[in-house]
C-alpha cells in the first residue's frame, strides 16, 4: 500500500508517505527503499526528511542522499537535527 502511494503522481501524497516513514524509526529495509526513492523529489524538505529517515534506519544511502539535498540556509532552521542526520550516521560508522 505505501509503495503505491510513494509513487503517486501527487507530490503532496508522496510527501505524506515520506513523513510517515521518516517518523517511523523501525521502517525496515522496505521502508528504507521507499525513503531512498524520495531523494530526487523537488521538495527540499522531503529530501531532508528522506535522508534523516535513512540515517535513523541505519542505511548508508543517507550519506549520498545528503549531497542531493542542495544548499540550505541553516539560519532559517531553529533545530538542525534533521540536517545533521547524515553526519551523525557517518560518525557512528567511523566516517
ZIKACOR-V999072 format. One record per residue. N is the residue number from 1. PHI is phi in degrees with one decimal (999 if undefined). NEAR is the number of other C-alpha atoms within 12 Angstrom. D_LAST is the distance of its C-alpha to the last C-alpha in whole Angstrom. Layout:
BEGIN
n:phi:near:d_last
N:PHI:NEAR:D_LAST
N:PHI:NEAR:D_LAST
END
This chain:
BEGIN
n:phi:near:d_last
1:999:11:35
2:-64.2:23:32
3:-61.4:21:31
4:-66.5:13:35
5:-69.2:22:34
6:-66.7:33:31
7:-111.5:22:32
8:-60.7:18:35
9:-66.0:12:37
10:-85.5:15:37
11:-60.5:20:33
12:-67.7:19:34
13:-67.5:20:34
14:-60.6:33:31
15:-62.6:34:30
16:-65.8:25:31
17:-64.9:33:30
18:-60.3:42:26
19:-59.0:29:27
20:-61.0:25:28
21:-67.9:38:25
22:-60.6:35:23
23:-75.8:23:25
24:-98.2:21:25
25:-64.5:24:22
26:-97.5:19:23
27:-71.4:27:24
28:72.8:20:23
29:-61.1:20:22
30:-66.4:19:25
31:-65.2:32:24
32:-64.4:37:21
33:-62.0:27:22
34:-65.7:36:25
35:-59.7:46:22
36:-61.0:37:20
37:-68.1:32:24
38:-88.7:44:24
39:-68.3:36:21
40:-105.8:27:24
41:-63.0:29:26
42:-67.5:19:28
43:-75.2:21:28
44:-61.4:26:25
45:-63.1:30:25
46:-63.4:38:25
47:-62.5:37:22
48:-62.2:41:20
49:-68.5:44:21
50:-64.1:52:20
51:-62.8:49:16
52:-62.8:44:17
53:-62.4:48:19
54:-64.4:45:16
55:-63.5:41:13
56:-64.9:36:16
57:-83.4:31:17
58:59.6:28:14
59:-108.9:34:14
60:-61.8:29:11
61:-63.8:31:13
62:-64.9:38:13
63:-67.1:32:10
64:-67.1:26:13
65:-60.1:34:15
66:-61.2:37:14
67:-70.6:20:15
68:-87.4:27:18
69:-66.0:30:19
70:90.1:21:21
71:-65.7:13:22
72:-130.4:19:22
73:-83.7:13:24
74:-64.4:14:23
75:-67.8:9:26
76:-89.1:9:27
77:-106.2:13:25
78:-68.7:10:26
79:-135.3:12:23
80:-96.0:19:20
81:-52.7:20:18
82:-62.8:32:19
83:-68.0:36:17
84:-98.4:26:14
85:-63.9:33:13
86:-65.8:36:10
87:-61.3:27:8
88:-64.9:26:9
89:-58.9:30:8
90:-60.2:22:5
91:-63.9:15:5
92:-62.4:15:8
93:-106.8:14:6
94:73.1:8:4
95:-117.2:11:0
END
